[in-house]
Amino acid sequence: MLDYMVLYQSETGNTKKLATSIFAALPGMAKDLRSIDELGDGLPDASTYFIGFCVHRGTCSLEVGNLLSSISGKSVALFGTCGAANIDNYYKNIENSARIWLEDDNLYLGGFFCQGKMPLQIRQKYESMLNGDENHDSHLKLQLQNFDQAMIHPTKEDLEHAAAFAKECLSRL
């Protein structure tokens, strides 16, 4: 059995970067790093899981939710990236919406989330929705501004925070 298993689902590479940083921060050799999409036959056995995902509509994918619900009697931490604004309250809502998939017999260690760059098609979609109506466009302009801010994430600082998060989780064991 592994001490630590870092699993992630990453469409754009943002969450994979966090996963790699978390993996590097974990001590010892009894650890592994894998993409959830490449798991195949089942969940590798570990004492502690770090589960990462890209956020869609404020939560994890159904596949990640199903994976979370299959874990029992373990220590679990969540992490991920989202394109939405860098707002702690929003990140807490994401964490809570994904955490509900976990069985109560697990030790929940916490969550870490940060911004991640989005595909250019998202910006183009926002731009195409602008119509000259200030009431309508003000929200879209905020979305465009957020898109531009997210383009540099995850930053080196985000990756350092992810590593620090992993170490904080270990202190809770």
Backbone bond lengths (Angstrom), bond angles and torsions (degrees), N, CA, C in turn:
res aa  C-N    CA-C-N  psi(-1)  N-CA   C-N-CA  omega(-1)  CA-C   N-CA-C  phi
1 M - - - 1.453 - - 1.538 108.25 -
2 L 1.324 114.27 140.58 1.465 121.27 177.07 1.523 110.85 -79.18
3 D 1.316 115.75 153.37 1.463 119.39 170.62 1.525 109.89 -75.95
4 Y 1.364 115.44 -43.54 1.462 120.47 -174.72 1.525 110.88 -135.28
5 M 1.304 114.62 136.67 1.461 121.41 174.59 1.524 107.33 -126.26
6 V 1.327 117.05 120.03 1.458 122.04 177.06 1.523 106.84 -105.09
7 L 1.314 115.73 114.94 1.464 122.59 -179.96 1.521 108.43 -117.49
8 Y 1.317 116.00 142.87 1.457 118.93 -178.74 1.521 110.73 -147.85
9 Q 1.319 114.74 154.35 1.462 122.66 170.64 1.525 105.79 -123.90
10 S 1.324 116.09 120.92 1.459 120.53 -172.84 1.521 109.86 -139.14
11 E 1.313 116.52 120.05 1.467 121.10 179.47 1.525 112.04 -89.04
12 T 1.329 116.84 -34.24 1.467 120.51 -174.63 1.525 112.91 -112.01
13 G 1.315 117.72 -3.66 1.454 121.65 -178.42 1.514 114.13 97.06
14 N 1.327 117.66 -11.30 1.467 121.01 -178.65 1.528 111.90 -63.57
15 T 1.321 117.15 -50.33 1.460 121.15 -177.50 1.528 110.68 -69.45
16 K 1.312 116.77 -31.88 1.474 119.95 175.89 1.526 110.27 -61.53
17 K 1.321 117.62 -37.97 1.465 120.82 177.65 1.531 110.70 -62.23
18 L 1.329 116.67 -43.74 1.469 119.67 177.18 1.524 110.29 -62.88
19 A 1.329 116.66 -43.52 1.466 121.16 -179.17 1.526 110.90 -58.87
20 T 1.307 116.28 -42.59 1.459 120.78 179.95 1.521 111.33 -64.85
21 S 1.318 116.87 -39.96 1.459 121.56 178.14 1.527 111.07 -65.88
22 I 1.321 116.92 -42.78 1.467 121.70 178.00 1.527 109.79 -63.76
23 F 1.326 116.92 -46.09 1.462 121.57 179.68 1.527 111.00 -57.57
24 A 1.332 116.49 -45.30 1.468 120.69 -178.91 1.525 111.92 -64.01
25 A 1.332 117.50 -27.20 1.467 121.25 -178.45 1.527 112.81 -81.19
26 L 1.319 117.29 -13.89 1.463 120.81 -177.55 1.530 110.17 -82.40
27 P 1.330 117.53 136.81 1.466 120.42 -176.47 1.532 112.63 -78.84
28 G 1.310 114.44 163.05 1.456 121.15 171.37 1.512 114.58 79.51
29 M 1.317 114.31 -174.35 1.462 122.15 -177.49 1.527 112.59 -111.65
30 A 1.318 117.49 -11.68 1.474 120.94 -177.86 1.524 109.40 -86.51
31 K 1.339 114.60 64.99 1.456 120.52 -178.09 1.518 108.18 -148.50
32 D 1.339 114.80 159.32 1.463 119.75 179.20 1.523 108.85 -147.56
33 L 1.322 114.82 158.21 1.467 123.65 -179.70 1.521 106.90 -132.38
34 R 1.345 116.34 123.28 1.471 119.86 -178.60 1.520 111.38 -146.58
35 S 1.311 113.33 153.02 1.461 120.33 171.93 1.527 108.70 -79.13
36 I 1.309 116.79 135.82 1.466 121.43 177.13 1.524 110.08 -60.00
37 D 1.322 116.42 -35.24 1.462 120.46 -177.99 1.525 112.90 -67.97
38 E 1.330 117.38 -14.03 1.463 121.24 -179.01 1.525 112.83 -112.17
39 L 1.331 117.90 15.44 1.460 120.70 -176.21 1.525 113.10 -66.17
40 G 1.290 116.99 -40.48 1.461 119.12 179.32 1.510 113.45 73.38
41 D 1.342 116.69 -114.38 1.464 122.83 -167.70 1.515 116.23 -69.60
42 G 1.268 118.92 -19.54 1.450 117.98 -179.96 1.506 113.30 163.11
43 L 1.284 114.08 179.47 1.456 122.68 -176.85 1.526 109.89 -80.55
44 P 1.339 117.69 122.01 1.470 119.74 175.21 1.526 109.69 -62.11
45 D 1.326 116.71 144.00 1.455 121.63 -177.09 1.524 110.19 -79.66
46 A 1.319 115.29 127.68 1.460 121.69 178.73 1.520 109.10 -148.48
47 S 1.311 115.66 159.32 1.472 120.35 175.88 1.520 111.25 -77.53
48 T 1.345 115.56 -37.20 1.463 121.29 -175.88 1.520 109.57 -132.04
49 Y 1.322 114.49 133.20 1.469 121.08 178.56 1.524 110.32 -115.95
50 F 1.305 115.63 135.49 1.455 123.39 168.16 1.526 104.84 -111.10
51 I 1.334 116.59 115.13 1.462 121.77 -174.93 1.521 108.82 -113.03
52 G 1.338 116.19 121.28 1.456 121.43 -178.02 1.510 112.59 -117.31
53 F 1.337 115.25 149.89 1.464 119.99 -178.61 1.513 110.38 -155.92
54 C 1.318 114.28 157.33 1.461 120.63 171.53 1.525 106.95 -88.20
55 V 1.287 115.67 142.03 1.459 121.25 -173.44 1.525 110.58 -90.37
56 H 1.326 114.75 131.59 1.462 122.25 173.41 1.515 108.14 -128.57
57 R 1.318 115.27 123.33 1.470 121.13 179.00 1.536 112.41 53.23
58 G 1.324 114.71 39.21 1.453 119.87 171.87 1.511 117.21 82.98
59 T 1.338 118.37 11.69 1.458 119.11 -179.99 1.527 110.62 -157.23
60 C 1.317 115.62 -172.44 1.456 121.63 178.24 1.531 110.36 -88.91
61 S 1.314 116.03 167.98 1.458 121.12 176.44 1.533 109.97 -70.84
62 L 1.309 116.71 162.38 1.460 121.88 176.81 1.527 110.06 -60.59
63 E 1.321 117.04 -37.88 1.462 120.91 178.80 1.528 111.11 -60.74
64 V 1.320 117.19 -44.00 1.467 120.90 177.83 1.525 109.54 -67.00
65 G 1.321 117.62 -41.75 1.465 120.66 177.24 1.513 112.05 -58.33
66 N 1.315 116.78 -43.96 1.465 120.58 177.87 1.526 111.79 -63.59
67 L 1.322 115.84 -39.13 1.463 119.65 176.94 1.527 110.10 -62.89
68 L 1.329 116.48 -46.50 1.466 120.28 179.59 1.528 111.36 -58.98
69 S 1.314 116.41 -41.18 1.469 119.48 -177.82 1.524 112.47 -71.65
70 S 1.326 117.97 -14.11 1.470 121.09 178.82 1.528 112.49 -86.53
71 I 1.320 117.50 -8.34 1.471 121.68 -178.25 1.523 108.83 -89.52
72 S 1.331 115.63 132.09 1.456 120.09 -178.26 1.523 110.28 -141.56
73 G 1.339 115.68 134.61 1.449 121.38 175.70 1.519 114.48 68.97
74 K 1.297 117.70 29.14 1.463 122.74 -177.58 1.524 109.99 -123.62
75 S 1.317 115.69 174.98 1.462 122.25 171.23 1.518 106.91 -98.48
76 V 1.349 116.23 135.22 1.464 120.26 -173.82 1.521 110.28 -138.17
77 A 1.330 114.95 135.78 1.464 122.49 173.17 1.519 107.65 -126.36
78 L 1.316 116.48 147.78 1.455 122.32 179.29 1.520 110.09 -113.16
79 F 1.324 115.95 149.61 1.465 121.14 174.27 1.518 108.64 -152.66
80 G 1.327 115.20 160.98 1.451 117.50 177.73 1.508 113.52 177.94
81 T 1.323 113.31 177.16 1.458 121.73 179.41 1.519 109.39 -127.00
82 C 1.325 114.52 150.88 1.460 119.90 175.51 1.524 108.60 -148.06
83 G 1.293 115.41 154.22 1.456 120.34 -179.51 1.514 113.49 -78.26
84 A 1.319 116.56 -18.47 1.462 120.48 -175.95 1.522 111.00 -66.26
85 A 1.290 114.53 167.70 1.463 122.44 -174.70 1.517 112.32 -54.36
86 N 1.298 114.83 154.21 1.452 123.50 -179.56 1.526 109.13 -79.58
87 I 1.320 116.40 78.81 1.467 122.30 -175.39 1.523 108.63 -126.44
88 D 1.339 116.71 118.61 1.460 120.91 -176.48 1.518 113.11 -55.19
89 N 1.330 117.78 -41.13 1.457 121.06 -179.14 1.530 111.45 -62.08
90 Y 1.318 116.67 -40.71 1.469 120.91 176.92 1.523 110.21 -63.43
91 Y 1.328 117.09 -43.39 1.456 120.97 179.06 1.531 110.87 -62.16
92 K 1.325 117.12 -38.54 1.468 120.77 178.63 1.535 110.43 -64.19
93 N 1.336 116.53 -39.02 1.467 120.18 177.53 1.530 111.15 -64.17
94 I 1.329 116.95 -40.12 1.467 120.76 176.96 1.521 109.56 -61.47
95 E 1.306 115.27 -48.62 1.470 120.53 -179.76 1.526 110.89 -56.94
96 N 1.315 116.63 -47.59 1.467 120.57 -179.13 1.519 112.55 -64.76
97 S 1.327 117.34 -37.37 1.468 119.41 -179.24 1.527 111.88 -69.87
98 A 1.326 117.63 -30.08 1.465 120.62 177.04 1.534 110.87 -83.59
99 R 1.293 115.87 -34.96 1.476 120.75 -177.34 1.526 112.32 -62.15
100 I 1.303 118.31 -28.34 1.471 120.12 -178.19 1.530 112.35 -61.77
101 W 1.327 117.16 -18.45 1.465 120.59 177.80 1.532 112.04 -73.28
102 L 1.325 117.69 -21.26 1.458 121.12 -176.36 1.526 111.86 -76.11
103 E 1.317 115.39 138.98 1.460 121.05 174.29 1.528 109.20 -67.84
104 D 1.327 116.06 150.98 1.462 121.69 -176.94 1.526 113.90 -67.99
105 D 1.336 117.85 -18.45 1.467 119.40 -177.99 1.534 112.98 -81.96
106 N 1.334 117.05 1.16 1.465 121.12 175.53 1.528 109.96 -87.68
107 L 1.328 115.60 152.76 1.465 121.30 171.90 1.517 106.60 -92.65
108 Y 1.322 115.99 111.93 1.461 119.89 -179.51 1.526 109.07 -85.28
109 L 1.344 115.81 124.84 1.463 121.64 -174.16 1.522 114.18 -96.43
110 G 1.337 117.54 -14.98 1.460 120.27 179.49 1.515 111.97 125.84
111 G 1.340 114.48 -178.44 1.458 120.45 -178.24 1.515 112.02 -138.62
112 F 1.327 114.97 152.68 1.460 122.23 176.15 1.522 108.24 -135.31
113 F 1.343 116.14 126.64 1.459 120.85 178.98 1.517 109.41 -136.16
114 C 1.322 115.36 148.17 1.454 120.93 176.53 1.530 109.07 -149.16
115 Q 1.315 114.76 170.49 1.456 119.73 177.97 1.523 110.42 -69.06
116 G 1.320 114.62 155.40 1.452 121.61 173.37 1.512 108.71 -143.04
117 K 1.316 115.16 147.97 1.467 118.12 -179.23 1.523 109.68 -65.52
118 M 1.326 114.15 150.90 1.459 122.08 -178.42 1.526 109.70 -111.66
119 P 1.322 116.75 159.51 1.463 119.48 176.22 1.538 111.32 -63.25
120 L 1.319 116.19 147.94 1.462 122.37 -178.91 1.535 112.10 -57.53
121 Q 1.319 117.92 -27.92 1.464 121.33 179.45 1.530 111.88 -59.22
122 I 1.314 116.83 -30.42 1.474 120.51 178.54 1.528 109.40 -64.95
123 R 1.327 116.13 -45.92 1.474 119.30 179.12 1.522 110.04 -62.51
124 Q 1.308 116.61 -42.83 1.463 120.70 -179.85 1.531 111.06 -62.88
125 K 1.317 116.43 -35.95 1.469 120.52 176.93 1.525 110.39 -63.37
126 Y 1.338 116.54 -47.27 1.461 120.55 178.34 1.525 110.76 -59.41
127 E 1.330 116.15 -45.61 1.469 120.41 -178.97 1.526 111.33 -61.00
128 S 1.326 117.00 -39.27 1.467 120.58 -178.09 1.529 111.92 -69.44
129 M 1.330 116.79 -19.94 1.465 120.99 -178.77 1.530 112.60 -86.37
130 L 1.332 117.57 -13.19 1.462 120.47 177.48 1.522 109.24 -63.54
131 N 1.337 116.76 133.33 1.475 118.89 -176.75 1.524 114.21 -132.68
132 G 1.344 117.73 7.57 1.463 120.16 177.95 1.512 114.45 90.34
133 D 1.323 118.12 -9.21 1.468 122.31 177.30 1.532 107.12 -85.43
134 E 1.339 116.52 113.62 1.461 120.94 -173.61 1.529 112.42 -57.73
135 N 1.336 118.10 -39.60 1.471 120.67 178.66 1.522 110.95 -62.31
136 H 1.302 115.92 -43.53 1.463 121.89 -179.96 1.526 110.60 -71.06
137 D 1.309 116.98 -45.41 1.459 122.26 -172.64 1.522 113.90 -74.59
138 S 1.325 118.87 -23.39 1.467 119.92 -176.08 1.530 110.83 -60.37
139 H 1.326 117.54 -42.55 1.464 120.62 178.23 1.531 110.73 -65.62
140 L 1.314 116.56 -42.39 1.463 120.37 179.56 1.529 111.37 -64.66
141 K 1.320 116.50 -36.45 1.468 119.79 177.82 1.525 110.90 -65.21
142 L 1.328 116.82 -36.18 1.462 120.11 175.09 1.530 110.32 -65.91
143 Q 1.322 116.61 -39.25 1.463 120.98 177.91 1.530 110.63 -63.63
144 L 1.323 116.20 -40.89 1.469 120.48 178.12 1.529 110.82 -65.09
145 Q 1.323 116.37 -41.07 1.462 120.63 178.13 1.529 109.94 -63.26
146 N 1.314 116.81 -43.33 1.454 121.37 178.13 1.533 110.39 -62.78
147 F 1.326 116.81 -42.17 1.464 121.16 178.07 1.527 109.80 -55.67
148 D 1.328 115.87 -47.39 1.460 120.54 -178.14 1.531 111.50 -63.86
149 Q 1.324 117.01 -39.23 1.463 120.80 178.75 1.531 111.17 -67.21
150 A 1.312 116.42 -34.25 1.465 120.87 -177.82 1.528 112.85 -73.24
151 M 1.313 117.71 -16.28 1.467 121.20 -174.76 1.526 113.77 -61.43
152 I 1.311 118.36 -21.98 1.462 120.19 -179.47 1.529 112.55 -96.04
153 H 1.316 117.76 1.48 1.472 121.86 -175.42 1.521 111.27 -103.04
154 P 1.328 116.92 150.62 1.448 126.15 -1.43 1.530 111.52 -74.59
155 T 1.317 114.92 136.69 1.460 122.23 -179.76 1.533 109.91 -85.41
156 K 1.315 115.21 173.62 1.468 120.35 174.63 1.526 109.60 -58.04
157 E 1.329 115.97 -39.48 1.460 120.23 178.44 1.532 111.37 -64.64
158 D 1.334 117.66 -40.82 1.469 121.03 176.35 1.532 110.25 -58.42
159 L 1.326 116.29 -43.82 1.470 120.85 -179.35 1.530 111.12 -66.26
160 E 1.313 116.59 -37.30 1.465 120.22 175.95 1.531 110.67 -65.62
161 H 1.317 116.20 -39.83 1.475 120.09 177.24 1.524 111.00 -65.20
162 A 1.328 117.51 -36.43 1.469 121.03 177.65 1.532 110.10 -63.99
163 A 1.329 117.00 -42.76 1.467 121.07 177.79 1.528 110.86 -63.55
164 A 1.325 116.60 -42.72 1.466 120.95 177.79 1.527 110.51 -63.44
165 F 1.331 116.79 -38.33 1.467 121.38 176.80 1.529 109.90 -59.43
166 A 1.338 117.10 -45.20 1.472 120.54 -179.95 1.530 110.34 -58.92
167 K 1.319 116.66 -43.56 1.462 120.64 179.98 1.530 111.55 -66.19
168 E 1.347 116.34 -37.46 1.476 119.75 175.74 1.520 110.85 -63.03
169 C 1.315 116.73 -39.55 1.462 120.94 178.95 1.517 110.39 -61.69
170 L 1.336 117.11 -41.74 1.455 121.04 179.96 1.525 111.31 -63.41
171 S 1.319 117.61 -31.59 1.463 120.57 178.97 1.537 111.37 -70.02
172 R 1.321 117.13 -16.60 1.471 121.36 179.43 1.533 112.58 -88.59
173 L 1.313 116.04 -8.12 1.474 120.36 -178.49 1.521 111.47 -78.29
